[in-house]
Amino acid sequence: MLSTNAFDRKLQISGMILIIGLVVEGLCLLSGSPIGFILFVGVGVLLIAIGMLHYLYSLASTASSSVKWD
């Protein structure tokens, strides 16, 4: 269940994307075919990279919105 807090919601979405990427990579490692490796590199790494970038963006956007300039 997603949180009502915007920051927590962004972190939960990032975590879900990372978990999906890890599941895809785990399933691709079970297959010994070249297509499994292509999916591992293409889909799995892409999902993990998107999850990490979304996490970093959510940290940066929350930190910049909480700074009060005098």
C-alpha positions as a Markdown table, in Angstrom:
| # | Residue | x | y | z |
|---|---|---|---|---|
| 1 | Met | 0.0 | 0.0 | 0.0 |
| 2 | Leu | 1.4 | 3.4 | -1.0 |
| 3 | Ser | 1.9 | 6.0 | 1.7 |
| 4 | Thr | 0.1 | 9.3 | 1.7 |
| 5 | Asn | 3.3 | 11.2 | 2.3 |
| 6 | Ala | 4.8 | 12.3 | -1.1 |
| 7 | Phe | 8.4 | 11.6 | -0.2 |
| 8 | Asp | 7.5 | 8.1 | 1.1 |
| 9 | Arg | 5.5 | 7.4 | -2.0 |
| 10 | Lys | 8.4 | 8.3 | -4.3 |
| 11 | Leu | 10.7 | 6.0 | -2.3 |
| 12 | Gln | 8.2 | 3.1 | -2.4 |
| 13 | Ile | 7.8 | 3.5 | -6.2 |
| 14 | Ser | 11.6 | 3.5 | -6.6 |
| 15 | Gly | 11.8 | 0.4 | -4.4 |
| 16 | Met | 9.2 | -1.4 | -6.5 |
| 17 | Ile | 11.0 | -0.6 | -9.7 |
| 18 | Leu | 14.2 | -1.9 | -8.2 |
| 19 | Ile | 12.6 | -5.1 | -7.0 |
| 20 | Ile | 11.0 | -5.7 | -10.4 |
| 21 | Gly | 14.4 | -5.3 | -12.0 |
| 22 | Leu | 16.0 | -7.8 | -9.7 |
| 23 | Val | 13.2 | -10.3 | -10.3 |
| 24 | Val | 13.7 | -9.9 | -14.1 |
| 25 | Glu | 17.5 | -10.4 | -13.7 |
| 26 | Gly | 16.9 | -13.5 | -11.5 |
| 27 | Leu | 14.6 | -15.0 | -14.0 |
| 28 | Cys | 17.0 | -14.3 | -16.8 |
| 29 | Leu | 19.8 | -16.0 | -14.9 |
| 30 | Leu | 17.8 | -19.2 | -14.8 |
| 31 | Ser | 17.7 | -19.5 | -18.5 |
| 32 | Gly | 20.9 | -20.4 | -20.2 |
| 33 | Ser | 20.1 | -19.0 | -23.6 |
| 34 | Pro | 21.5 | -15.9 | -25.4 |
| 35 | Ile | 18.0 | -14.3 | -25.3 |
| 36 | Gly | 18.1 | -14.6 | -21.5 |
| 37 | Phe | 21.3 | -12.6 | -21.4 |
| 38 | Ile | 19.9 | -9.9 | -23.8 |
| 39 | Leu | 16.8 | -9.6 | -21.5 |
| 40 | Phe | 19.2 | -9.5 | -18.4 |
| 41 | Val | 21.2 | -6.6 | -19.9 |
| 42 | Gly | 18.3 | -4.8 | -21.7 |
| 43 | Val | 15.4 | -5.0 | -19.3 |
| 44 | Gly | 16.8 | -5.9 | -15.9 |
| 45 | Val | 19.6 | -3.3 | -15.9 |
| 46 | Leu | 17.3 | -0.7 | -17.4 |
| 47 | Leu | 14.8 | -1.2 | -14.6 |
| 48 | Ile | 17.4 | -1.0 | -11.9 |
| 49 | Ala | 18.9 | 2.1 | -13.4 |
| 50 | Ile | 15.5 | 3.8 | -13.6 |
| 51 | Gly | 14.8 | 2.8 | -10.0 |
| 52 | Met | 18.1 | 4.3 | -8.8 |
| 53 | Leu | 17.7 | 7.5 | -10.8 |
| 54 | His | 14.1 | 7.9 | -9.5 |
| 55 | Tyr | 15.4 | 7.4 | -6.0 |
| 56 | Leu | 18.2 | 10.0 | -6.4 |
| 57 | Tyr | 15.8 | 12.4 | -8.1 |
| 58 | Ser | 13.3 | 12.0 | -5.2 |
| 59 | Leu | 16.0 | 12.7 | -2.7 |
| 60 | Ala | 17.2 | 15.8 | -4.6 |
| 61 | Ser | 13.8 | 17.2 | -5.2 |
| 62 | Thr | 12.8 | 16.8 | -1.6 |
| 63 | Ala | 16.0 | 18.3 | -0.3 |
| 64 | Ser | 15.7 | 21.3 | -2.6 |
| 65 | Ser | 12.1 | 22.0 | -1.8 |
| 66 | Ser | 12.8 | 21.9 | 2.0 |
| 67 | Val | 15.6 | 24.6 | 1.8 |
| 68 | Lys | 14.4 | 28.0 | 2.8 |
| 69 | Trp | 16.3 | 30.9 | 1.2 |
| 70 | Asp | 16.3 | 34.1 | 3.2 |
